[in-house]
Amino acid sequence: MAGGGAARIEGGPMTWHLGRLAAFDLETTGVDVENDRIVTAAVYGLGGGEPVEPHDWFVNPGVEIPAEAARIHGITTEEAQTKGEPAPGAVDHIADVLAGYARGGAAIVGHNVAYDMTLLDRELRRYELQTLQARLGLHPLHVIDTRVLDKHADTFRKRPSETQGPQQLITLAQVYELPWDDDNAHGAAYDAVVAARVAYRIGTLAHMPREDWPERIRQIKRPRYGDFCGLTLAELHARQIDLAAEQAAGLQAHFRKSDPNAVVDGAWPLRPWVEPSTTEGAPA
């Protein structure tokens, strides 16, 4: 299977950004990981001294695609029904390809990837398919989330505009001087590859002497790229678990200034599965 072989450059100490990466992104029917469905997906094998391996899926989610979601990714219900492959087979294949890369030592990389990983998990459960973790067996899962890394490295970045957030993928492309094409953005393949390039730039800065940083990076208020220097993939993964929890707690505290009941889930890279209650809705 593609992606099953070991990368020629191992993601060990000092080189986590140089190993094989499986860039992953989904476009979906909405933002509710528990109930929304996959419309398109991409897993691209990149780096590690091996050729690019593109894997793309166009899926019929089996439900209506809301107009708001269609405006973002450009795919209507009619188009998905006409051109998309049935969801159960597509979801199974996506998980198989990701598992192949992970078993081969590649890191799964994406932007805000906990969303994509959790939604894929729920799709697998919906169709009674093996979860990603079950497919891995004893092989470890290593994930790189550019949103988590960037938020830690440049904590005090301001919003570029009223409509653009400080950690949006387009913002990161601008910060790390990567090309950005509005016509292709919000396509699974495009966003996955941009996220992988951002991860590479962050890793490069982490392992670069501070005096060699580009001027725009040296001007950042208290940058912390060096915190990611010299980590193994396993160490980087574990560090992101802690960072994601810290970042969520900070965001929750901010939201609670106006909404005392606000909750921000800090689980990473996968929100825990909770079995639906069999007594839900039963009379007390």
PEGIWO-V800980 format. One record per pair of residues at least 24 apart in sequence whose ideal C-beta (glycine too) atoms are under 7 Angstrom apart, sorted by sequence separation. I is the first residue (numbers start at 1). J is the second residue. D is the distance in Angstrom with one decimal. If there is no record, write none. Layout:
I_J_D, I_J_D
This chain:
37_61_3.5, 60_84_3.4, 244_268_3.5, 20_45_6.6, 21_46_4.9, 37_62_6.7, 58_83_5.8, 59_84_4.8, 60_85_6.6, 62_87_5.3, 95_120_6.6, 169_194_6.0, 176_201_4.1, 203_228_6.9, 21_47_5.0, 37_63_5.8, 39_65_6.3, 58_84_5.0, 59_85_6.1, 60_86_6.0, 61_87_5.7, 94_120_6.4, 146_172_6.3, 169_195_6.6, 172_198_4.8, 202_228_6.9, 20_47_5.8, 58_85_6.7, 60_87_6.2, 241_268_5.5, 19_47_6.8, 20_48_3.2, 57_85_7.0, 59_87_5.4, 240_268_6.2, 18_47_6.8, 19_48_5.1, 95_124_5.8, 20_50_6.3, 113_143_6.0, 59_90_4.5, 114_145_6.7, 29_61_5.6, 91_123_4.5, 113_145_4.6, 40_73_6.8, 57_90_4.8, 91_124_6.0, 99_132_6.0, 103_136_6.5, 112_145_6.8, 29_63_6.3, 39_73_6.5, 95_129_6.9, 98_132_6.1, 102_136_5.7, 40_75_6.7, 107_142_4.4, 108_143_5.0, 109_144_4.2, 110_145_6.7, 111_146_4.8, 112_147_4.5, 29_65_5.2, 30_66_6.2, 39_75_5.4, 57_93_6.9, 91_127_6.0, 99_135_3.8, 103_139_4.8, 107_143_6.5, 111_147_5.4, 29_66_6.4, 57_94_6.1, 92_129_5.2, 95_132_5.3, 99_136_5.7, 102_139_6.2, 107_144_5.0, 91_129_6.5, 9_48_5.0, 30_69_5.6, 88_127_4.3, 96_135_6.9, 102_141_5.4, 8_48_6.1, 9_49_5.0, 29_69_5.3, 95_135_6.2, 7_48_3.5, 8_49_4.2, 28_69_6.9, 39_80_6.0, 3_45_5.2, 8_50_6.4, 55_97_5.1, 2_45_6.9, 7_50_6.5, 27_73_4.1, 38_87_6.8, 146_195_5.0, 153_202_6.3, 3_53_6.3, 37_87_6.6, 2_53_5.2, 43_94_6.7, 146_198_4.5, 150_202_6.5, 38_91_6.5, 41_94_5.1, 146_199_5.3, 149_202_5.2, 43_97_4.9, 43_98_5.8, 144_199_5.1, 45_101_6.3, 146_202_6.9, 111_169_4.8, 45_106_7.0, 156_221_4.5, 154_220_5.2, 156_222_6.7, 154_223_6.1, 153_223_6.0, 153_224_5.2, 152_224_5.8, 153_225_4.7, 24_98_6.5, 152_227_6.7, 22_98_6.2, 22_101_3.7, 149_228_6.6, 111_191_6.7, 38_119_7.0, 33_115_6.1, 110_192_6.4, 36_119_6.5, 20_104_6.9, 22_106_4.7, 24_108_5.3, 111_195_4.2, 20_105_6.6, 21_106_6.1, 24_109_6.9, 25_110_5.6, 33_118_4.3, 38_123_5.8, 110_195_5.1, 20_106_4.0, 21_107_5.7, 22_108_4.9, 23_109_5.4, 24_110_4.6, 33_119_4.5, 37_123_6.8, 109_195_5.9, 19_106_7.0, 22_109_6.8, 23_110_6.8, 109_196_5.1, 19_107_6.6, 21_109_4.8, 34_122_5.9, 24_113_6.6, 33_122_6.0, 26_116_4.7, 109_199_5.0, 25_116_6.2, 28_119_6.2, 142_233_4.2, 152_243_5.1, 24_116_6.0, 142_234_6.5, 144_236_6.8, 148_240_4.9, 26_119_6.2, 3_97_6.1, 11_105_6.9, 26_120_6.9, 140_234_6.5, 143_237_5.9, 2_97_6.9, 10_105_6.7, 142_237_4.8, 145_240_5.8, 148_243_5.3, 4_100_4.4, 11_107_6.1, 148_244_5.2, 151_247_5.5, 3_100_4.1, 7_104_6.7, 2_100_6.6, 3_101_3.8, 6_104_5.4, 7_105_5.5, 1_100_4.5, 4_103_6.2, 5_104_5.3, 6_105_5.2, 7_106_6.1, 148_247_6.8, 4_104_5.1, 3_104_5.8, 3_106_6.6, 73_186_5.1, 72_186_5.2, 73_187_6.9, 148_268_6.9, 145_268_7.0, 145_269_6.5, 107_233_5.5, 143_269_4.3, 114_244_7.0, 56_189_5.8, 54_189_6.9, 44_189_6.6, 42_188_3.9, 41_188_5.5, 42_189_4.0, 40_188_4.6, 44_192_5.5, 125_273_6.8, 44_193_5.8, 121_270_6.0, 42_192_4.6, 46_196_5.1, 117_269_5.0, 118_270_5.4, 121_273_6.8, 117_270_5.0, 118_271_4.5, 114_268_4.9, 114_269_4.9, 113_269_5.9, 114_270_6.6, 114_271_6.9, 27_186_6.7, 27_188_5.0, 26_188_6.0, 25_188_4.5, 25_191_4.5, 25_192_3.8, 24_192_5.7, 23_192_3.9, 23_193_5.6, 25_195_6.8, 23_195_6.1, 23_196_3.9, 21_196_5.1, 21_199_6.9, 17_199_6.2, 17_200_5.2, 17_203_2.3, 16_203_6.1, 17_204_6.4, 14_207_6.2, 19_233_7.0, 16_231_6.0, 14_230_5.4, 16_232_6.9, 13_230_5.4, 16_233_5.2, 13_232_5.7, 12_232_5.8, 16_236_5.4, 11_233_4.4, 33_271_6.5
